[in-house]
Amino acid sequence: MKLKSFFGVSYRRKYLFAWVVWLSIQKKIYEWMKSPKASSEFLCRHTPKKAIIQSNGIDVGLVKDIAFAIHLGSKYIPWENVCRHQAWQAIKILNSYHIPHVYHVGVKKFPQIEGHSWVKVGDRFVSGACKESEYQLLFVH
């Protein structure tokens, strides 16, 4: 992103982007320490179960801003920040705002086996946007 266009981004998006960068650093530290806290599945297991997701009452603008910040982080963070990292970041931020979400892990078999994870709020992707029908789900929380 060009510096000039970064100044045109809202304060909330800048704040969320900085948070994503911090979470990326935090996850790297957890991975280095071999902590279970580096796992999205761990986060899901230690988060109270959510009711069936309704898009009523959810700040859609905030969800879009979170998705924007995570996407921006995937482009500009200089170290590995792939789908599982982005999902972890999304879960941490969404939990902080008490926004109900669903975490998915799936496998695509063709042309080669490929794993992928993504987070959705209602029918909106927050991280890891993909064609869900191409994946066999292994984990949903």
KOLZA-318513 format. One record per residue (C-alpha): residue number from 1; x, y, z; residue in one letter. Coordinates in steps of 0.5 Angstrom, whole numbers, plus 500, padded with zeros to 3 digits. Example, Ala and Ser with C-alpha at 12.3 -4.5 7.8 and 13.67 -1.06 7.14 Angstrom:
<recs>
1,525,491,516,A;
2,527,498,514,S;
</recs>
This chain:
<recs>
1,500,500,500,M;
2,503,507,498,K;
3,504,511,504,L;
4,499,517,501,K;
5,493,512,501,S;
6,495,509,508,F;
7,493,516,510,F;
8,486,516,507,G;
9,484,510,511,V;
10,480,511,517,S;
11,483,511,524,Y;
12,479,504,526,R;
13,482,501,520,R;
14,489,503,522,K;
15,488,501,529,Y;
16,486,494,527,L;
17,492,494,522,F;
18,497,495,527,A;
19,493,490,532,W;
20,494,485,526,V;
21,501,486,526,V;
22,502,486,533,W;
23,498,479,533,L;
24,502,476,528,S;
25,508,478,532,I;
26,505,475,538,Q;
27,503,468,534,K;
28,511,468,532,K;
29,513,468,539,I;
30,508,463,541,Y;
31,510,458,536,E;
32,517,459,538,W;
33,515,457,545,M;
34,511,451,542,K;
35,505,454,546,S;
36,499,451,545,P;
37,496,458,545,K;
38,499,459,538,A;
39,493,454,535,S;
40,487,457,533,S;
41,483,450,535,E;
42,486,452,542,F;
43,483,459,542,L;
44,476,456,539,C;
45,476,450,545,R;
46,477,456,550,H;
47,472,461,548,T;
48,465,460,550,P;
49,460,457,545,K;
50,457,461,540,K;
51,449,461,539,A;
52,447,460,531,I;
53,450,466,528,I;
54,445,471,526,Q;
55,447,477,522,S;
56,442,482,526,N;
57,446,486,531,G;
58,453,485,528,I;
59,456,491,526,D;
60,458,489,519,V;
61,462,495,518,G;
62,467,493,524,L;
63,467,486,521,V;
64,469,489,514,K;
65,474,493,517,D;
66,477,487,521,I;
67,477,483,514,A;
68,481,489,511,F;
69,486,489,516,A;
70,487,482,516,I;
71,488,482,508,H;
72,492,488,509,L;
73,497,484,514,G;
74,497,478,509,S;
75,500,483,504,K;
76,505,487,508,Y;
77,507,483,514,I;
78,514,481,511,P;
79,514,474,515,W;
80,509,468,513,E;
81,502,470,515,N;
82,498,465,511,V;
83,491,462,512,C;
84,492,459,519,R;
85,495,465,522,H;
86,490,470,519,Q;
87,485,465,522,A;
88,488,466,529,W;
89,488,473,528,Q;
90,481,474,526,A;
91,479,469,532,I;
92,483,474,537,K;
93,480,480,534,I;
94,473,478,534,L;
95,473,475,541,N;
96,475,481,543,S;
97,469,485,540,Y;
98,465,479,542,H;
99,463,478,535,I;
100,460,471,534,P;
101,464,467,528,H;
102,465,460,525,V;
103,472,457,524,Y;
104,473,452,519,H;
105,479,448,517,V;
106,478,444,510,G;
107,482,440,505,V;
108,482,440,498,K;
109,484,434,494,K;
110,485,436,487,F;
111,490,437,484,P;
112,494,436,490,Q;
113,492,435,497,I;
114,491,442,500,E;
115,489,445,507,G;
116,486,451,508,H;
117,483,455,514,S;
118,478,461,514,W;
119,473,465,519,V;
120,466,467,517,K;
121,461,472,521,V;
122,455,470,518,G;
123,456,469,511,D;
124,462,474,510,R;
125,469,472,510,F;
126,473,475,515,V;
127,480,471,513,S;
128,481,466,508,G;
129,476,467,503,A;
130,475,461,498,C;
131,470,457,494,K;
132,468,453,500,E;
133,465,447,496,S;
134,472,445,494,E;
135,474,443,501,Y;
136,472,437,505,Q;
137,471,440,512,L;
138,475,437,518,L;
139,474,442,523,F;
140,468,447,524,V;
141,467,451,531,H;
</recs>
